[in-house]
Amino acid sequence: MTESTQNDDATDTPMSYGFCSWHNRFAADVRLIVVIEQGSGPGGAQYACRPCREEHRLVPFADRP
């Protein structure tokens, strides 16, 4: 009999670790919120962790219509 090495409660959304632009610290489960596009020069992106997304009612970029 084989045993599963994965948790049963895992979601289909991958977790990532990165810098949260709202509380200015590294955090788990950050999602892309804003893409800053520029014609010349570097653009940018802002990410938010789950607590900041909930507190500030931020909608991840991928979840927008």
C-alpha positions as CSV (number, residue, x, y, z in Angstrom):
1,M,0.0,0.0,0.0
2,T,1.4,3.4,-1.0
3,E,1.2,6.4,1.3
4,S,0.6,9.9,0.0
5,T,3.3,12.4,1.0
6,Q,1.1,15.4,0.3
7,N,-1.4,17.1,2.6
8,D,-5.1,16.5,1.9
9,D,-5.9,20.2,2.5
10,A,-3.5,21.6,-0.1
11,T,-5.1,24.1,-2.4
12,D,-4.5,24.2,-6.2
13,T,-2.9,27.7,-5.8
14,P,0.8,27.5,-5.4
15,M,2.3,29.4,-2.4
16,S,5.1,31.7,-2.9
17,Y,7.5,33.6,-0.7
18,G,8.5,37.2,-1.4
19,F,8.4,40.8,-0.5
20,C,5.0,42.3,0.5
21,S,4.8,45.9,-0.8
22,W,2.2,46.8,1.8
23,H,3.9,46.0,5.1
24,N,7.4,46.1,3.6
25,R,8.6,42.7,4.8
26,F,9.1,39.3,3.4
27,A,6.2,37.0,3.8
28,A,4.7,33.7,2.6
29,D,1.8,33.4,0.1
30,V,2.4,36.7,-1.7
31,R,0.4,37.4,-4.9
32,L,0.9,39.9,-7.6
33,I,-1.4,42.9,-7.2
34,V,-0.2,45.7,-9.4
35,V,1.9,45.7,-12.6
36,I,3.7,49.0,-13.3
37,E,4.4,49.3,-17.1
38,Q,6.6,52.0,-18.5
39,G,7.5,52.9,-22.1
40,S,11.1,53.5,-21.3
41,G,13.1,52.4,-18.3
42,P,12.3,49.6,-15.8
43,G,8.7,48.8,-14.9
44,G,7.8,47.2,-11.7
45,A,5.4,45.0,-9.7
46,Q,3.8,45.1,-6.3
47,Y,3.0,42.0,-4.3
48,A,0.9,41.5,-1.2
49,C,0.7,38.8,1.4
50,R,-2.7,37.2,2.5
51,P,-3.1,39.4,5.7
52,C,-2.5,42.6,3.7
53,R,-4.8,41.5,0.9
54,E,-7.6,40.9,3.4
55,E,-6.9,44.1,5.4
56,H,-6.7,46.4,2.3
57,R,-9.2,44.4,0.2
58,L,-6.7,43.9,-2.6
59,V,-7.6,41.7,-5.6
60,P,-4.7,39.7,-7.1
61,F,-3.9,40.6,-10.7
62,A,-4.7,37.0,-11.9
63,D,-8.2,37.1,-10.3
64,R,-9.4,40.2,-12.0
65,P,-11.9,40.0,-14.9
